[in-house]
Amino acid sequence: MKKKIHYSTNKFHYTITTLGILALILVFAGCNKNIPNEVLTIDITKDYPKKEIAFQDIANVSYIPLEKNNEHPFHGNISDFKNDKIIAYNYSGGDIFIFSKNGKIENIINHLGDGPEEYNAINGIIYDESANELFVNNNRKNKILVYDLQGEFKRSLNYLEDRKYQSICLFDGELIVCDDLEKNESSTFFTISKTDGSMQKEIGPYFSNRIPPTTSEDLGNNTILSMIINYRKTAFSFDNNLILNDISSDTIFQYTKKNSLQPRIIQTPSVQNSTPAEILIAEFETKQILFMRRIVKEFIYDKNDLSAGISGRGNNLLYDKTNNEIYEPYFFNNQILTEQETGIGSAFNGFFVNKYDAFNLIDYYENRELEAELAEIASKLDINDNPVLMVVDYN
């Protein structure tokens, strides 16, 4: 029988399995300097100055307490946020939540199962406003399942042969897929029909020598460490373009509404020539800032004491378009007096969303560590309430 030990730290979660694999999900980093709307060339080996930045100093910050359903508590991911709908799902159990923009529950959907109209895992959900439909990506079944907002099954879209859909998104009415980033010579991004899942067009980029998203190291004693590069979004919208990340590419591209693939950011040195691989990922952009991450495919650990923690190297960088400068940012919420560094959560078009668990906010409040609006919200919370969302909006 295999012995499995699970560890967690504030930043990383990993499992060590004797005669098995440790899966490590990394958080990573990167960024640069240049004139907005021009191609940026980014030296990811350079040390940039550190800077403390309060969210309230650079954006409009608001809070949304999510309504609670006692039988279906929310403990998962904000998957989509468009105008008047917040789409979320639990990491396990199959619950899909539709909240109003004010956090009120409009519907809870659950079709977890192995039937033809059910999903057995959720690997992301997108909301199509034009048709009021939800597209649920299901890697285990190799298909996308489509439901209306009442939870009625509409249709399923089978994956194309020999493809694994890492992520999906909507752009200019098109359903765009990011492949699993491992197949040589195949296009990373392509569009499929929202009706039947058939291939519409290849977008690119193409590579003859792809960098795999995983790496492993044999520690001996039948123990193997395995690292999985797992970033929040392979694609995101900005300024009527779609920003596309590919870990094998020195270039981060933008895909325009005219179906043109153009370079947006170029990293130096080349990811193909660096050992270990150093990878640049763009995660969020507005007219004021560009937030990126740099990842190094390398383990940092004490071989004699794995319980002390295993991490990867990397750092966050922020390009400030207003003054053409780059920082290594230390983000914080100035309404939490003792809060440590806070990253960006689920990023959308011009804003991102972080979650605060109710029990944490109550603890802050009881210790007089909250101010202003967040203190007022926390004073009304119950320990079993759903999380409170912080919306950091640059629009």
Summary of the structure (lengths in Angstrom):
residues: 395
radius of gyration: 21.2
end to end distance: 54.4
largest distance: 59.0
contacts: 1199
relative contact order: 0.18
helix: 6%
strand: 48%
